[in-house]
Amino acid sequence: MENILYSLINSHGVWILDPEIQATFASFSPSAQPSDEILNRFWKLRSLRKSLCQFCFGLALIIVAITPILRFYK
């Protein structure tokens, strides 16, 4: 169950969020300030990706902590 959930979240982050973040970042110009709408979209996507990464990290820690316990429970 955890692997399926992890793969769904990971694939969403890699295949959906990252291209959107990269496209938004590519629209920035070094000589001009981007509009507030574009900046807000960029930071919103980054915060969503960060929250997904934190969730996956927590899930991985839980799996690492519980696996040895379940192994010796039998």
N, C-alpha and C positions, 0 to 999 in steps of 0.2 A: 504494500500500500504506500509506504513512504517513498519507494523508488518511483512509483508512478506519479505521485504528487510532485516529487523533486524534478522529474523529467519534464512535467508540464510547466512548472514554474521556470525552470532553466530554459526550456525551448521558447517560452514566451519572452523571456528577457533577452535571449540571443537573437531570435529570428524576428521579433516584432519591435521590441523597444530599442535595441541598438541601432538598427537602420534608421529609425525615426530620429534618434538622438544625433546620429552622424549627419543626417540630411539637414537637420536644424543647425547644427554646428557649422556645417559647410556653407550655410547661407550667411554666416557672419563675415564681416569685412574688417581687415586690420585698420583701415583708415577711417571707418565710420562706425558710430554707435548704432547697434541694432535697435529696432523698435521694441517697446515694452511688451508688446504681444508676443513677439518671437522669443524674447528673454524669458518671459513667464512660462511659455510652452517648454522651452529648453529645461528650465529648473524644475518644472513639474514632472517631466519625463525622467530626469535624473533622480528626483526624490522617490518616484515610483520604483525605479530600478534598484535604488538603495534599500528600500523597504523589502523588496523581493529577495535581495541578497542577504539581508539580515535574517529573514525568515528561513531561507535555505541553510544558512550557517547554524541557526538554532536547531533546525531539524537534524543536521549532520551531527551536532554535539549530542543531541538526545540519542541518536542511533549509536554513536561511539560509546556513550555511557551505558546504555541498556544492553548492548550486544554481549559483553562479558558476563553480565548478571544472568541473562537468559541462558548462556552457554553452560554455566555451572549450576543453574537451577534444577536441571534434570537430575 
